[in-house]
Amino acid sequence: MMATIINMVAASKGQLPVAKLADKLIVLLAFDKDEEGNLQPAFEPREMQDERRAVATARLMALNHAGVITWMREANLARGEYGPAEVLYQAGEVPDLD
């Protein structure tokens, strides 16, 4: 509702609404072991909405996976620029993600 109001105000001033670019990229990834004991991603990396949800979800997933990690980094999606990754939560076995 608030976004609709902001867009209406911008349009009434002759301006086009501008979508806000994400300033943080928060990712969650879990790993399981294959038959040879090697770590494999349990699913595709998931983008999370905020740090609190990412950590809470990772803690729950740690109960059912060999390893789990969630991290964030500053991002300018328009330019394709990303800052260094900051680990928010890590448990179990996780490969080096450099």
N, CA, C and O atoms as a GROMACS GRO file, in nm:
protein
  392
    1MET      N    1   0.082  -0.118   0.000
    1MET     CA    2   0.000   0.000   0.000
    1MET      C    3   0.087   0.125   0.000
    1MET      O    4   0.061   0.219  -0.075
    2MET      N    5   0.192   0.127   0.085
    2MET     CA    6   0.279   0.243   0.092
    2MET      C    7   0.349   0.264  -0.042
    2MET      O    8   0.364   0.378  -0.086
    3ALA      N    9   0.393   0.154  -0.107
    3ALA     CA   10   0.460   0.167  -0.237
    3ALA      C   11   0.365   0.227  -0.340
    3ALA      O   12   0.408   0.307  -0.423
    4THR      N   13   0.238   0.189  -0.335
    4THR     CA   14   0.139   0.244  -0.427
    4THR      C   15   0.124   0.393  -0.405
    4THR      O   16   0.116   0.470  -0.502
    5ILE      N   17   0.120   0.435  -0.280
    5ILE     CA   18   0.108   0.578  -0.249
    5ILE      C   19   0.230   0.653  -0.298
    5ILE      O   20   0.216   0.760  -0.357
    6ILE      N   21   0.350   0.599  -0.274
    6ILE     CA   22   0.473   0.664  -0.319
    6ILE      C   23   0.474   0.676  -0.471
    6ILE      O   24   0.512   0.780  -0.524
    7ASN      N   25   0.432   0.571  -0.540
    7ASN     CA   26   0.428   0.575  -0.687
    7ASN      C   27   0.327   0.678  -0.736
    7ASN      O   28   0.352   0.746  -0.836
    8MET      N   29   0.214   0.690  -0.668
    8MET     CA   30   0.113   0.788  -0.707
    8MET      C   31   0.166   0.930  -0.687
    8MET      O   32   0.144   1.017  -0.771
    9VAL      N   33   0.236   0.954  -0.578
    9VAL     CA   34   0.293   1.086  -0.552
    9VAL      C   35   0.398   1.119  -0.657
    9VAL      O   36   0.400   1.230  -0.710
   10ALA      N   37   0.486   1.024  -0.688
   10ALA     CA   38   0.589   1.046  -0.788
   10ALA      C   39   0.527   1.075  -0.924
   10ALA      O   40   0.574   1.164  -0.995
   11ALA      N   41   0.423   1.002  -0.961
   11ALA     CA   42   0.357   1.022  -1.090
   11ALA      C   43   0.290   1.159  -1.095
   11ALA      O   44   0.288   1.222  -1.201
   12SER      N   45   0.233   1.205  -0.983
   12SER     CA   46   0.166   1.335  -0.982
   12SER      C   47   0.265   1.449  -0.997
   12SER      O   48   0.227   1.560  -1.036
   13LYS      N   49   0.393   1.424  -0.967
   13LYS     CA   50   0.496   1.526  -0.982
   13LYS      C   51   0.566   1.515  -1.117
   13LYS      O   52   0.664   1.585  -1.142
   14GLY      N   53   0.516   1.428  -1.204
   14GLY     CA   54   0.575   1.411  -1.334
   14GLY      C   55   0.702   1.328  -1.334
   14GLY      O   56   0.780   1.334  -1.429
   15GLN      N   57   0.724   1.251  -1.228
   15GLN     CA   58   0.843   1.167  -1.218
   15GLN      C   59   0.804   1.022  -1.233
   15GLN      O   60   0.695   0.980  -1.191
   16LEU      N   61   0.891   0.946  -1.291
   16LEU     CA   62   0.869   0.802  -1.297
   16LEU      C   63   0.917   0.741  -1.167
   16LEU      O   64   1.021   0.780  -1.114
   17PRO      N   65   0.843   0.644  -1.113
   17PRO     CA   66   0.890   0.577  -0.991
   17PRO      C   67   1.018   0.500  -1.020
   17PRO      O   68   1.032   0.439  -1.126
   18VAL      N   69   1.109   0.503  -0.926
   18VAL     CA   70   1.236   0.434  -0.941
   18VAL      C   71   1.241   0.319  -0.843
   18VAL      O   72   1.221   0.337  -0.723
   19ALA      N   73   1.266   0.199  -0.894
   19ALA     CA   74   1.276   0.081  -0.807
   19ALA      C   75   1.407   0.089  -0.729
   19ALA      O   76   1.512   0.120  -0.786
   20LYS      N   77   1.400   0.061  -0.600
   20LYS     CA   78   1.520   0.061  -0.516
   20LYS      C   79   1.600  -0.066  -0.542
   20LYS      O   80   1.544  -0.176  -0.542
   21LEU      N   81   1.727  -0.051  -0.566
   21LEU     CA   82   1.813  -0.165  -0.588
   21LEU      C   83   1.852  -0.225  -0.453
   21LEU      O   84   1.868  -0.153  -0.354
   22ALA      N   85   1.867  -0.356  -0.451
   22ALA     CA   86   1.908  -0.422  -0.328
   22ALA      C   87   2.047  -0.374  -0.289
   22ALA      O   88   2.136  -0.366  -0.373
   23ASP      N   89   2.065  -0.343  -0.162
   23ASP     CA   90   2.198  -0.302  -0.117
   23ASP      C   91   2.268  -0.414  -0.042
   23ASP      O   92   2.385  -0.401  -0.007
   24LYS      N   93   2.198  -0.525  -0.017
   24LYS     CA   94   2.256  -0.643   0.046
   24LYS      C   95   2.208  -0.766  -0.027
   24LYS      O   96   2.092  -0.776  -0.067
   25LEU      N   97   2.298  -0.859  -0.045
   25LEU     CA   98   2.264  -0.989  -0.099
   25LEU      C   99   2.287  -1.088   0.013
   25LEU      O  100   2.398  -1.100   0.064
   26ILE      N  101   2.182  -1.160   0.053
   26ILE     CA  102   2.191  -1.257   0.162
   26ILE      C  103   2.160  -1.394   0.105
   26ILE      O  104   2.054  -1.414   0.044
   27VAL      N  105   2.251  -1.489   0.123
   27VAL     CA  106   2.240  -1.620   0.059
   27VAL      C  107   2.248  -1.730   0.164
   27VAL      O  108   2.323  -1.721   0.261
   28LEU      N  109   2.170  -1.836   0.143
   28LEU     CA  110   2.168  -1.955   0.228
   28LEU      C  111   2.199  -2.076   0.141
   28LEU      O  112   2.144  -2.090   0.032
   29LEU      N  113   2.287  -2.163   0.189
   29LEU     CA  114   2.323  -2.284   0.116
   29LEU      C  115   2.347  -2.398   0.214
   29LEU      O  116   2.412  -2.379   0.316
   30ALA      N  117   2.294  -2.515   0.182
   30ALA     CA  118   2.313  -2.634   0.265
   30ALA      C  119   2.382  -2.742   0.182
   30ALA      O  120   2.374  -2.743   0.060
   31PHE      N  121   2.452  -2.833   0.252
   31PHE     CA  122   2.526  -2.941   0.187
   31PHE      C  123   2.492  -3.074   0.250
   31PHE      O  124   2.467  -3.084   0.370
   32ASP      N  125   2.493  -3.178   0.165
   32ASP     CA  126   2.479  -3.316   0.209
   32ASP      C  127   2.595  -3.394   0.150
   32ASP      O  128   2.661  -3.349   0.056
   33LYS      N  129   2.620  -3.512   0.206
   33LYS     CA  130   2.727  -3.597   0.153
   33LYS      C  131   2.669  -3.696   0.052
   33LYS      O  132   2.560  -3.750   0.072
   34ASP      N  133   2.744  -3.717  -0.057
   34ASP     CA  134   2.702  -3.818  -0.155
   34ASP      C  135   2.751  -3.955  -0.109
   34ASP      O  136   2.804  -3.969   0.001
   35GLU      N  137   2.732  -4.057  -0.193
   35GLU     CA  138   2.768  -4.194  -0.156
   35GLU      C  139   2.917  -4.214  -0.128
   35GLU      O  140   2.955  -4.305  -0.055
   36GLU      N  141   3.002  -4.128  -0.189
   36GLU     CA  142   3.146  -4.136  -0.165
   36GLU      C  143   3.190  -4.051  -0.046
   36GLU      O  144   3.308  -4.049  -0.013
   37GLY      N  145   3.097  -3.981   0.017
   37GLY     CA  146   3.130  -3.897   0.131
   37GLY      C  147   3.170  -3.755   0.095
   37GLY      O  148   3.216  -3.680   0.181
   38ASN      N  149   3.152  -3.717  -0.032
   38ASN     CA  150   3.185  -3.582  -0.076
   38ASN      C  151   3.066  -3.488  -0.054
   38ASN      O  152   2.951  -3.527  -0.072
   39LEU      N  153   3.096  -3.366  -0.016
   39LEU     CA  154   2.990  -3.267   0.005
   39LEU      C  155   2.933  -3.221  -0.129
   39LEU      O  156   3.006  -3.192  -0.223
   40GLN      N  157   2.802  -3.215  -0.136
   40GLN     CA  158   2.730  -3.168  -0.254
   40GLN      C  159   2.623  -3.069  -0.207
   40GLN      O  160   2.565  -3.088  -0.100
   41PRO      N  161   2.595  -2.965  -0.286
   41PRO     CA  162   2.487  -2.874  -0.248
   41PRO      C  163   2.355  -2.951  -0.237
   41PRO      O  164   2.322  -3.033  -0.323
   42ALA      N  165   2.280  -2.926  -0.131
   42ALA     CA  166   2.151  -2.991  -0.111
   42ALA      C  167   2.044  -2.930  -0.201
   42ALA      O  168   1.944  -2.995  -0.233
   43PHE      N  169   2.065  -2.805  -0.243
   43PHE     CA  170   1.972  -2.732  -0.329
   43PHE      C  171   2.045  -2.612  -0.386
   43PHE      O  172   2.158  -2.582  -0.344
   44GLU      N  173   1.984  -2.544  -0.479
   44GLU     CA  174   2.042  -2.422  -0.535
   44GLU      C  175   2.052  -2.316  -0.424
   44GLU      O  176   1.968  -2.315  -0.334
   45PRO      N  177   2.151  -2.227  -0.430
   45PRO     CA  178   2.159  -2.120  -0.329
   45PRO      C  179   2.028  -2.041  -0.322
   45PRO      O  180   1.968  -2.011  -0.425
   46ARG      N  181   1.986  -2.010  -0.202
   46ARG     CA  182   1.861  -1.937  -0.181
   46ARG      C  183   1.889  -1.795  -0.134
   46ARG      O  184   1.966  -1.774  -0.040
   47GLU      N  185   1.827  -1.700  -0.199
   47GLU     CA  186   1.839  -1.562  -0.154
   47GLU      C  187   1.739  -1.541  -0.041
   47GLU      O  188   1.622  -1.580  -0.053
   48MET      N  189   1.784  -1.480   0.067
   48MET     CA  190   1.700  -1.458   0.184
   48MET      C  191   1.666  -1.310   0.196
   48MET      O  192   1.739  -1.224   0.147
   49GLN      N  193   1.554  -1.280   0.263
   49GLN     CA  194   1.507  -1.142   0.274
   49GLN      C  195   1.586  -1.060   0.375
   49GLN      O  196   1.611  -0.942   0.352
   50ASP      N  197   1.626  -1.122   0.487
   50ASP     CA  198   1.700  -1.047   0.588
   50ASP      C  199   1.787  -1.141   0.670
   50ASP      O  200   1.772  -1.263   0.664
   51GLU      N  201   1.879  -1.083   0.746
   51GLU     CA  202   1.975  -1.162   0.822
   51GLU      C  203   1.909  -1.251   0.927
   51GLU      O  204   1.948  -1.366   0.944
   52ARG      N  205   1.809  -1.197   0.995
   52ARG     CA  206   1.743  -1.274   1.101
   52ARG      C  207   1.680  -1.402   1.046
   52ARG      O  208   1.698  -1.509   1.104
   53ARG      N  209   1.608  -1.390   0.936
   53ARG     CA  210   1.546  -1.508   0.876
   53ARG      C  211   1.651  -1.604   0.822
   53ARG      O  212   1.635  -1.726   0.832
   54ALA      N  213   1.757  -1.551   0.766
   54ALA     CA  214   1.863  -1.636   0.712
   54ALA      C  215   1.926  -1.721   0.822
   54ALA      O  216   1.945  -1.841   0.804
   55VAL      N  217   1.958  -1.660   0.934
   55VAL     CA  218   2.021  -1.733   1.045
   55VAL      C  219   1.923  -1.832   1.106
   55VAL      O  220   1.961  -1.946   1.134
   56ALA      N  221   1.799  -1.792   1.127
   56ALA     CA  222   1.699  -1.883   1.185
   56ALA      C  223   1.677  -2.005   1.094
   56ALA      O  224   1.670  -2.117   1.143
   57THR      N  225   1.667  -1.982   0.965
   57THR     CA  226   1.648  -2.092   0.870
   57THR      C  227   1.770  -2.182   0.866
   57THR      O  228   1.756  -2.304   0.863
   58ALA      N  229   1.889  -2.124   0.867
   58ALA     CA  230   2.013  -2.202   0.866
   58ALA      C  231   2.024  -2.289   0.990
   58ALA      O  232   2.066  -2.405   0.981
   59ARG      N  233   1.988  -2.236   1.105
   59ARG     CA  234   1.994  -2.316   1.229
   59ARG      C  235   1.902  -2.436   1.222
   59ARG      O  236   1.938  -2.545   1.266
   60LEU      N  237   1.784  -2.418   1.167
   60LEU     CA  238   1.692  -2.531   1.151
   60LEU      C  239   1.745  -2.632   1.050
   60LEU      O  240   1.736  -2.753   1.072
   61MET      N  241   1.799  -2.584   0.940
   61MET     CA  242   1.852  -2.674   0.838
   61MET      C  243   1.974  -2.751   0.886
   61MET      O  244   2.000  -2.861   0.839
   62ALA      N  245   2.049  -2.694   0.979
   62ALA     CA  246   2.169  -2.761   1.031
   62ALA      C  247   2.134  -2.894   1.098
   62ALA      O  248   2.220  -2.981   1.110
   63LEU      N  249   2.011  -2.910   1.141
   63LEU     CA  250   1.968  -3.034   1.204
   63LEU      C  251   1.955  -3.148   1.103
   63LEU      O  252   1.960  -3.265   1.142
   64ASN      N  253   1.937  -3.117   0.975
   64ASN     CA  254   1.908  -3.218   0.874
   64ASN      C  255   2.011  -3.226   0.760
   64ASN      O  256   1.993  -3.305   0.668
   65HIS      N  257   2.116  -3.146   0.766
   65HIS     CA  258   2.216  -3.145   0.659
   65HIS      C  259   2.356  -3.158   0.717
   65HIS      O  260   2.379  -3.126   0.834
   66ALA      N  261   2.450  -3.204   0.635
   66ALA     CA  262   2.589  -3.219   0.680
   66ALA      C  263   2.653  -3.085   0.710
   66ALA      O  264   2.742  -3.075   0.795
   67GLY      N  265   2.608  -2.981   0.642
   67GLY     CA  266   2.660  -2.848   0.666
   67GLY      C  267   2.566  -2.744   0.610
   67GLY      O  268   2.488  -2.770   0.519
   68VAL      N  269   2.574  -2.625   0.668
   68VAL     CA  270   2.490  -2.513   0.622
   68VAL      C  271   2.567  -2.383   0.646
   68VAL      O  272   2.640  -2.369   0.744
   69ILE      N  273   2.547  -2.290   0.554
   69ILE     CA  274   2.610  -2.160   0.568
   69ILE      C  275   2.516  -2.054   0.512
   69ILE      O  276   2.447  -2.076   0.412
   70THR      N  277   2.516  -1.940   0.576
   70THR     CA  278   2.446  -1.824   0.523
   70THR      C  279   2.540  -1.705   0.533
   70THR      O  280   2.608  -1.686   0.635
   71TRP      N  281   2.543  -1.626   0.428
   71TRP     CA  282   2.633  -1.511   0.426
   71TRP      C  283   2.564  -1.394   0.358
   71TRP      O  284   2.462  -1.408   0.292
   72MET      N  285   2.623  -1.277   0.377
   72MET     CA  286   2.572  -1.157   0.311
   72MET      C  287   2.688  -1.079   0.255
   72MET      O  288   2.803  -1.094   0.297
   73ARG      N  289   2.655  -0.996   0.159
   73ARG     CA  290   2.754  -0.904   0.102
   73ARG      C  291   2.682  -0.783   0.048
   73ARG      O  292   2.568  -0.792   0.003
   74GLU      N  293   2.749  -0.670   0.053
   74GLU     CA  294   2.696  -0.548  -0.006
   74GLU      C  295   2.689  -0.570  -0.156
   74GLU      O  296   2.777  -0.634  -0.214
   75ALA      N  297   2.584  -0.517  -0.219
   75ALA     CA  298   2.568  -0.540  -0.362
   75ALA      C  299   2.510  -0.417  -0.431
   75ALA      O  300   2.419  -0.352  -0.380
   76ASN      N  301   2.564  -0.387  -0.546
   76ASN     CA  302   2.506  -0.289  -0.637
   76ASN      C  303   2.468  -0.368  -0.761
   76ASN      O  304   2.551  -0.389  -0.850
   77LEU      N  305   2.343  -0.413  -0.766
   77LEU     CA  306   2.300  -0.502  -0.872
   77LEU      C  307   2.301  -0.435  -1.008
   77LEU      O  308   2.323  -0.502  -1.109
   78ALA      N  309   2.279  -0.305  -1.012
   78ALA     CA  310   2.279  -0.233  -1.140
   78ALA      C  311   2.416  -0.238  -1.205
   78ALA      O  312   2.428  -0.245  -1.328
   79ARG      N  313   2.520  -0.234  -1.124
   79ARG     CA  314   2.657  -0.236  -1.176
   79ARG      C  315   2.720  -0.374  -1.172
   79ARG      O  316   2.827  -0.396  -1.228
   80GLY      N  317   2.653  -0.469  -1.106
   80GLY     CA  318   2.709  -0.603  -1.092
   80GLY      C  319   2.827  -0.607  -0.998
   80GLY      O  320   2.916  -0.691  -1.014
   81GLU      N  321   2.829  -0.517  -0.900
   81GLU     CA  322   2.940  -0.509  -0.806
   81GLU      C  323   2.899  -0.570  -0.672
   81GLU      O  324   2.788  -0.545  -0.622
   82TYR      N  325   2.988  -0.648  -0.614
   82TYR     CA  326   2.961  -0.713  -0.486
   82TYR      C  327   3.080  -0.693  -0.393
   82TYR      O  328   3.195  -0.703  -0.435
   83GLY      N  329   3.051  -0.665  -0.267
   83GLY     CA  330   3.155  -0.652  -0.167
   83GLY      C  331   3.196  -0.787  -0.114
   83GLY      O  332   3.147  -0.890  -0.160
   84PRO      N  333   3.286  -0.789  -0.016
   84PRO     CA  334   3.331  -0.915   0.042
   84PRO      C  335   3.219  -0.983   0.121
   84PRO      O  336   3.133  -0.917   0.179
   85ALA      N  337   3.221  -1.116   0.122
   85ALA     CA  338   3.119  -1.193   0.193
   85ALA      C  339   3.145  -1.190   0.343
   85ALA      O  340   3.260  -1.198   0.388
   86GLU      N  341   3.038  -1.178   0.420
   86GLU     CA  342   3.044  -1.184   0.566
   86GLU      C  343   2.956  -1.300   0.611
   86GLU      O  344   2.834  -1.298   0.589
   87VAL      N  345   3.015  -1.402   0.672
   87VAL     CA  346   2.940  -1.519   0.716
   87VAL      C  347   2.852  -1.480   0.834
   87VAL      O  348   2.899  -1.423   0.933
   88LEU      N  349   2.723  -1.510   0.823
   88LEU     CA  350   2.628  -1.482   0.931
   88LEU      C  351   2.612  -1.603   1.023
   88LEU      O  352   2.596  -1.588   1.144
   89TYR      N  353   2.617  -1.724   0.963
   89TYR     CA  354   2.604  -1.847   1.040
   89TYR      C  355   2.663  -1.961   0.959
   89TYR      O  356   2.644  -1.969   0.837
   90GLN      N  357   2.735  -2.050   1.028
   90GLN     CA  358   2.792  -2.168   0.963
   90GLN      C  359   2.790  -2.281   1.062
   90GLN      O  360   2.826  -2.263   1.179
   91ALA      N  361   2.749  -2.400   1.017
   91ALA     CA  362   2.748  -2.518   1.103
   91ALA      C  363   2.783  -2.640   1.019
   91ALA      O  364   2.751  -2.646   0.900
   92GLY      N  365   2.848  -2.738   1.082
   92GLY     CA  366   2.881  -2.862   1.014
   92GLY      C  367   2.990  -2.843   0.911
   92GLY      O  368   3.073  -2.752   0.921
   93GLU      N  369   2.990  -2.932   0.812
   93GLU     CA  370   3.093  -2.931   0.709
   93GLU      C  371   3.048  -2.846   0.591
   93GLU      O  372   2.941  -2.866   0.534
   94VAL      N  373   3.132  -2.749   0.556
   94VAL     CA  374   3.104  -2.659   0.445
   94VAL      C  375   3.233  -2.644   0.365
   94VAL      O  376   3.338  -2.615   0.422
   95PRO      N  377   3.226  -2.663   0.231
   95PRO     CA  378   3.348  -2.645   0.152
   95PRO      C  379   3.391  -2.499   0.150
   95PRO      O  380   3.311  -2.410   0.179
   96ASP      N  381   3.516  -2.476   0.116
   96ASP     CA  382   3.565  -2.339   0.101
   96ASP      C  383   3.493  -2.275  -0.016
   96ASP      O  384   3.497  -2.328  -0.127
   97LEU      N  385   3.427  -2.163   0.006
   97LEU     CA  386   3.344  -2.102  -0.098
   97LEU      C  387   3.412  -1.985  -0.167
   97LEU      O  388   3.345  -1.906  -0.233
   98ASP      N  389   3.543  -1.972  -0.154
   98ASP     CA  390   3.612  -1.861  -0.220
   98ASP      C  391   3.599  -1.878  -0.364
   98ASP      O  392   3.650  -1.797  -0.441
   0.00000   0.00000   0.00000
